[in-house]
């Protein structure tokens, strides 16, 4: 096994999986993951509803910038070199690859492909396809996030027909997992066309499903490949049991809920606390046909946040950003609107070992001190905690007084009930959303801001325009749900790196351009020891949180799903690191196949 000890030794050997830190849970020759039912029957249909805020889809290529691909397409149609289990973090086991070899210097990762691996057209999956997939995803026509994610991968080389080596620009423990998780597609997919023009050609992947019947604007059905090459492979045994998976599209949240209650689909993840507490009722719930389930997980809290675009004045001033956050009355919202069902996000790495606590220790200070000129002074004190309003009777008023003081420091004075700068410009901002329903949670914040002279306008646009404006960073403020990571790495350069701030459609929505952030992410991905890695993660969280690029919102420690208990069955074991619908798609089965 490729543990830290082996990687430090001279040389390395091919192994059945790769662990970022420590040992792999599953030994060579394991038969299946513990959280699946290896005897689950195959067949039947799973009917889902798309939770994406899209009216339809207009392409089958999920890797390019323009347009919308159908929900779940990438996960169902494309296999990867390694498969990450849902009960283990920072590890993955051979899927397309039968083994992986990482040398002691960690400057490469070599994968040997399985002879039985096949694309949907019957072709063998070969090293040339892996190289082609890598070069395409890092090319000019793919979404730029791939180039940022793979920036430290120098090349993919074909050593022979079934062996491919990824060469790295520098040592990075995470890169074998990163390249091992790349979607692999045939070099014949869209052959002869620039990748940006590969739009409606059905992908030639090697995953368990193909595209089946499609009703544009209504639904898409994925059909299980009867000749799926990995049917009996240990990492896939007991998985992907449904013969068909149909994803329906509803443009309206109320219509989606009523359709579920009427039996139009079998499973629905519920994000609205009001829907869960008050509207998930009716005769099918009373009869036990429909069941509500809260499934606990150990995922990172993520950092769902109000995102402030610091590319734009006055949001380029940290004092203004902090003042806006002081007007958020989360405790009132949780009590009055969320039925007490959420917890507040505190930072980037909540519910993981990377979360910062208390004051920075010596290891964190050693990283932060040389960068002090680029770090908010508050980051050298206690770990960030969002302002509260329920700690005393004067909580909200106290926070608003502090917000007024910060805005005065930033040059904004109250003139006729409106904050204006020295040029007489009013402090007016726009909150961008793709649904009118977002107004419900933002309205209380708008009222509080009005009390201190800030005008926040709510702007709802259709999803296509919303997506376009986000890609071009054409917004002041919006809400985004970042999932977070137990083992954060190079992807944070896309989220917060200075280079990504200037790349259209990158993940750096807040426009963060800070040398300290860049340096700390670099320390994080280059760390030789786990304790050094944790110090870099915690220092990074302090700097980003105390810079107020993101105003933290809320998270739930459980996945709320309602499902048809007459149609669906699930395994006895619930894994700790799962996304709700991914778990159902991957491990549940039909009661009557």
C-alpha positions, -999 to +999 in steps of 0.1 A: +000+000+000+012+035-008+014+049+027+034+079+038+061+055+051+064+037+017+066+070-001+095+081+021+114+049+013+136+045-017+115+033-046+079+023-046+057-006-058+024-009-076-005-011-053-043-017-056-050+018-043-036+051-030-039+068+004-032+104+009-022+100+045-018+067+064-032+033+055-058+021+031-089+006+048-094-022+022-067-048+016-057-063-017-083-087-030-112-072-010-146-083-025-167-052-021-171-020-001-187-024+034-216-001+027-231-019-003-253-049-006-233-072-029-265-093-034-287-064-044-309-073-073-305-054-105-333-039-126-362-015-121-362+023-124-352+051-101-371+084-109-354+115-096-360+152-099-332+176-109-323+199-081-303+221-105-318+255-111-321+249-148-351+250-171-336+223-194-303+211-208-288+219-242-256+197-245-242+163-236-207+176-230-203+184-193-167+196-196-171+228-217-181+263-206-212+272-226-245+256-220-260+232-194-255+194-193-281+171-178-278+163-141-257+132-131-244+127-167-207+129-158-209+105-128-229+079-147-212+079-181-175+083-173-154+059-153-122+071-137-088+054-131-095+052-094-127+050-074-131+068-041-151+050-015-178+066+006-165+053+039-129+065+037-114+099+031-083+107+011-082+072-005-091+056-038-089+021-053-084+008-089-113+011-113-101+015-149-066+010-135-057-023-118-028-007-099-011+026-093+026+033-086+040+065-070+078+067-066+095+080-035+101+115-050+063+118-058+071+133-091+048+110-111+020+084-108+018+054-131-014+036-138-017+002-155-051-002-172-073-033-169-074-055-200-112-059-196-119-021-194-142-011-223-159+020-237-196+019-246-186+013-283-167-019-274-133-004-278-107-011-251-097+017-228-061+024-236-033+047-225-039+069-256-075+076-244-062+086-209-037+109-224-063+123-248-087+129-219-061+148-199-049+169-228-085+177-238-095+188-203-064+210-200-069+224-234-084+257-245-119+244-252-126+229-218-138+248-187-108+266-172-113+250-138-097+218-151-065+237-161-062+252-126-068+218-110-042+201-131-017+230-132+010+209-115+006+180-139+032+184-166+022+157-190+005+123-195+028+097-212+019+064-229+045+040-216+028+011-235-006+004-248-021-001-213+003+019-191+001+057-186+024+079-165+015+114-153+045+135-147+042+162-121+059+196-120+066+193-082+059+168-054+023+169-043+007+141-023-028+149-037-020+146-074-022+108-077-058+111-064-065+141-087-054+124-119-069+092-107-103+109-105-102+124-140-132+113-162-118+092-191-134+093-225-126+078-259-104+097-283-132+090-309-157+112-291-162+142-313-132+131-334-122+158-360-139+186-341-126+212-317-138+201-283-158+232-278-180+221-308-187+187-293-221+195-280-249+169-287-227+139-297-234+112-271-203+108-250-182+076-255-174+068-219-170+035-200-194+041-171-223+020-160-249+040-180-256+053-214-280+081-225-315+066-231-348+083-240-348+121-238-376+146-236-360+179-240-373+203-214-389+175-194-366+146-185-336+124-194-333+087-189-300+069-184-300+032-193-277+007-177-252-008-201-260-045-204-224-052-211-209-029-185-173-041-182-169-036-144-201-054-133-183-078-110-153-056-101-149-052-063-152-014-064-185-016-083-200-048-069-234-040-053-235-006-070-255+010-098-283-015-095-311+003-114-318-006-150-330+030-157-325+063-139-348+091-151-342+127-140-372+149-144-370+187-147-395+211-130-390+248-133-409+257-101-401+245-066-438+242-056-446+222-087-417+199-080-429+193-044-465+186-055-453+163-083-434+142-057-464+140-035-485+129-065-461+100-072-443+115-103-409+104-090-394+082-062-369+103-043-364+139-035-337+157-015-352+185+004-333+217+011-362+239+023-367+237+061-403+249+056-411+222+030-396+196+053-414+207+085-448+218+071-454+207+035-442+171+033-476+158+041-505+141+024-522+107+020-491+090+006-471+101+037-499+090+060-500+055+044-463+050+047-457+049+009-437+081+012-411+083+040-391+112+053-355+103+063-327+123+079-294+106+072-265+118+094-231+122+076-196+132+085-190+154+055-173+188+059-198+215+067-188+233+035-190+270+033-223+280+018-220+318+018-230+351+005-203+358-020-190+394-023-173+402-056-142+421-044-134+431-080-160+458-077-160+489-055-170+493-028-167+456-021-129+458-027-128+474+008-126+448+035-143+472+060-174+474+038-175+436+034-173+432+072-200+458+077-224+439+054-218+407+074-226+424+107-262+431+093-269+394+088-292+382+117-287+345+113-301+336+147-334+353+139-336+336+105-329+302+120-355+307+147-383+322+125-376+308+090-356+275+094-374+259+123-340+257+141-328+230+117-295+246+106-262+254+121-240+284+112-210+280+090-178+293+107-150+288+081-138+269+051-130+236+068-157+230+094-161+194+106-126+185+095-092+184+111-083+215+090-106+238+109-088+266+128-095+269+165-084+295+191-053+315+184-027+304+158-001+280+171+036+283+164+034+263+132+007+285+118+025+317+129+057+305+112+037+305+079+018+337+085+044+361+099+064+365+067+031+373+050+018+397+077+016+427+053-011+408+033-030+393+062-058+411+082-046+417+118-076+399+132-063+366+116-035+366+142-060+365+170-089+341+177-103+319+149-131+336+130-166+333+143-196+350+126-212+378+146-241+367+167-273+386+177-286+363+204-258+367+230-275+397+246-307+418+241-288+444+222-271+420+198-284+432+165-282+469+174-247+465+187-237+448+154-253+476+133-235+502+153-202+485+146-211+483+109-218+521+108-184+527+124-166+505+098-184+523+069-175+557+083-138+545+084-142+535+048-155+570+038-192+565+038-214+590+056-251+592+062-267+619+041-305+620+041-308+585+053-285+571+026-248+563+029-227+583+004-190+586-003-170+618-009-182+619-045-218+618-034-224+582-047-249+562-028-239+528-014-262+506-035-256+469-042-274+442-062-280+407-050-282+383-079-303+351-079-319+327-103-351+323-084-376+347-068-378+324-038-344+336-027-360+369-018-374+352+013-341+347+031-325+379+017-353+403+027-344+404+064-308+412+056-321+440+032-341+455+060-312+455+084-289+471+058-315+498+052-313+508+088-276+518+083-282+535+050-272+507+026-296+498-002-295+462-013-316+454-044-327+419-052-324+409-088-339+376-101-330+364-136-335+331-155-308+305-149-291+308-182-285+345-177-276+339-140-250+314-151-236+337-178-233+365-153-215+344-128-191+331-155-182+367-164-182+378-127-209+403-136-225+406-101-221+423-068-234+396-045-249+361-047-252+329-027-231+298-035-230+265-017-194+252-016-192+216-005-158+218+011-133+191+014-118+168+041-085+169+023-083+203+006-057+208-020-049+223-055-086+230-061-084+259-036-061+276-061-092+277-084-114+290-056-091+316-041-059+318-062-049+352-077-045+337-112-080+323-112-095+356-103-088+368-138-099+336-156-135+337-169-156+309-154-131+300-128-142+291-092-128+323-077-161+341-076-151+365-049-121+378-069-096+370-042-061+383-052-039+380-022-003+369-021-007+354+014-036+332+002-015+320-028+014+312-006-006+293+020-023+272-007+011+265-021+023+254+014-008+232+017-003+213-015+035+209-010+034+198+026+057+169+034+042+160+068+006+159+079+012+183+107+026+209+082-004+203+059-028+210+088-009+242+098-012+255+062-049+246+060-057+263+093-037+294+084-055+297+051-089+294+068-079+323+091-068+346+063-098+340+040-124+341+068-111+373+084-109+390+050-148+387+047-149+377+011-176+352+020-203+359+046-211+325+061-246+311+059-257+277+072-254+240+069-273+208+080-255+179+096-280+155+080-292+149+045-330+152+043-345+129+017-381+118+012-385+086-009-410+060-020-406+031+005-428+008-017-404+012-047-370+016-031-346-004-008-314+008+007-283-009+023-282-016+060-250+005+064-250+042+057-215+054+048-201+086+065-189+105+035-218+106+010-238+130-010-275+122-008-285+115-043-252+101-053-256+075-025-291+066-036-281+063-073-250+043-065-261+018-038-299+016-035-321-008-056-356-014-067-380-034-045-394-051-076-367-051-103 
